[in-house]
Structure formats: structure tokens, C-alpha cells
Amino acid sequence: MKTYGYCRVSTLDQNPTMQQDAILKRYPQAKILTEKKTGTTREGREQLDNIINIIDEGEKLVVWKLDRLARNMKDLLDIVDTIQSKGGCLEILDQNIDTGTAAGKAFLQMLGVFAEFETNLRKERQMAGIAKAKAEGKYTGRKPSLTADQINEIQGKKSSGMNPTQLSREYGVSR
């Protein structure tokens, strides 16, 4: 049985070594694929897609924690369904879940719901914090790229026939 380990970190300054070590401790023969991508979506996660495309009957995908694989229920279920339709299974080391068993499948679905709930709560707290900061005048957004004088200059040049693309290049802003 071939075993694939999937490790993901969200930012360039994070290190996947702890995840890799945990997988290799349990499965020393595992082929580990690692990437530095956000987990909020499956888009652009080439290494995960590679594993899902090549996994076959009797093979296993191993991840350290559930949130390294998926952050919402739809993605999680899609990944698990695809792996199972090919005859493979998923193991999550931290929660001791193996979708090769009925109990493992049920427990994974419950954990997925809670993981998605936690992500939604975090988003709500973030939005509440931003709203509070805006109300207090502490969050004003990004500083303007151009001063009022530059905007007036651009208006004058534009009315004299200079095209918007040339102006955007000259002032270092988008059209």
C-alpha cells in the first residue's frame, strides 16, 4: 500500500517540518508533498491535486491535522469522496481518524462541521473588530495613491488629450 503525506502551511514564514516529521514517524515510507498556500480554498493547491489525481486502490492520504487539508465542509467532502471513489482512504493523525472505517468516516464529518463553524466564527470576529475600529475612526483603509494636486494635474492632462494608460504609467497607478 502506497502512502502519501500532504503538508500545507499558509505563509512563507511558516515551516512544515513538524507536519512532515509526524507523518514520517508513522509512515516512514510515505511520499510527502508540501506546499505553501492558503487553506481557505482548493484553488491553486497543486500538490494536493497531484495526490488526489494519482491516489489509487488501497492507497492512503495522510495529513497531520484536518485544517491542513480543508477549511470548509464542501472541500473536505469533495476530497474524501474523490479519494474513496478511487479506492483510497484518508487518515488524519492528530484526531486519529481513518476513513477506511465507518467510525472514521462519521467522526470526520462531525469534525469537518466544527472546523467550518470555527472558521466562520473567526471571520465574524474579524468583521466585528473592523466595524468597531471604523466606528472609532481607527480604521480608515488604505492611504490614497495620489494627492489632490496630482489628481487635478491628471484631470488637466486628460482634458488636453493624454490617454489614461499613459497617465497611469506616469503616476504609477492603475487606470
N, C-alpha and C positions, 0 to 999 in steps of 0.2 A: 504494500500500500504506500503510495507516494503522499507526502505531507508538504503542504505549502504554508509558510508563515507570512502573514501580512502585518506590516508595521507602518503606522502613519503618525506623523507629527504635523501640527498646524503651521508652525512658524519656523523660519530658518534658524533661529537661535535655540530651538528645542532639539533634544537628542533622542533618537530612537533606541539607543543601546539597551536600556532596561527592558524594553519590549522584546528585542531580539534575544537577549540573554534568557528571558523567561521561556520563550518558545523553544530555544535550542536546549535548555535544561531538560525539558520534557521530551522533545523530539530532536535529538542531535543530528539526524539525517535530513531535517526539513530544509527545503529550499526557501530562503527568506527573500521577500520582495518588500522594499521600503520606499516610501515617498513622503514628500513634504508638501502637503495640500490640505486645504480646509476640509473638514468632515461634514459640513452643512449640506453638501450636495455630492452626488456621484460624478458630476461632470468634471472632466479633466483628471480623473484619478486612473491614470493609465496602468499602473501596476496592479491595482485591484481588478481592472477589466482584463488584464492579461491572465491573472489567476482564474477568474471566472470563465474565461474562454477556453483555457486548457484543462481545467479540472475534469476528471473522468470518473468512471465507475470505480467505487471503492476508495477513492482518494479523499483527502481531508484538507480543509482550510482551517488554520489555527490563528486566532488573534488573542492578544493579551487581555484587552477589555472590549466590551461592547461598543463604547463610544469611539474606539479607534476604527471601527468598521462602518457604523451608521449612526446618524443623529436623529433620524425620524423613522417612524414605523413603516412607511411605504418603501423606503430604500432597503431597510432591513429585510422585510418580507420578500421583496424582489430578489435580493441577493440569495437568501435562503432557498426560495423557490427555484431559482436558476440552478444553484448547486445541487439541490435534491433531484431536480429533473434530469440531471446528468449522472445521477447515481452517487454523488459525493455527499459529504456532510461537513458541518461547521462545528468547531469547538472553540469555546471562549474560556480561556484559562482562569481568569480572575473570578468568574462566577461559577466555574466548574459545570459548564453547560456543554452537552454534546447532542447535536440534532440527530444523531444516529439512534437516539432513544425517544420514545413517546414523551417521557417526563421532560427530557431536554428540550424538545420542541415546544411544549406547553410553557415551560419556565422561560424560555427565550422570548416568547410572545409577550408574556407578562412584563418582563424586564424592558422590552422594547417600548411598551406603552409608557412606563415610568421614565425612561430616558427621554422620550419625546416630550413628556409633561415637564420635565426638568428644564429642557431647552426652551420651551415656551415660557416658563416662569422667569428664566433668566432674561429673555427678550422683554418681557413685561416690566421687570425691574429696571432694565436699561432705559426703556422708553419713559418710565416714570421719573427716573433720575434726570433725563434730558429735559423733560417738561418742567420739572422743578427748577433746574438751572436756568432755563429760558425765562421763567416767570420772575426769577430773582435777578435777571439781567446778566448772568454769568456766562451764558452760552449764547454767543451771538453768531456762531457759524464762522466760516472761513473769511479771512480778510479779503477785500476787493483786490482784483489783479491790477486794476487801473485806478489812477486818481481822477478826480473830477476834471482837472485840467487836461489830462490825457484823453478823456472821453470827449471833451469839447474839441480838442485837436483832431481827433479821429473824425468827428462829425464834419468838421471843415474840410478835411482831406477827401472824405467820402463825397461831399457835395461838389468838390472840384474835379471829380471823375476817377479817383483812385479806387481800385476794386477791393472788396472785402478780404480776399485772400492775401493780397499784398499788404494790406493794413494789419492783418492778423500776424503775418510773419514779422513785420517791422516792430510790432509791440509785444511780440512773444505770447500771444493769447490765441485761443481758438476762435474761429469765425463766429 
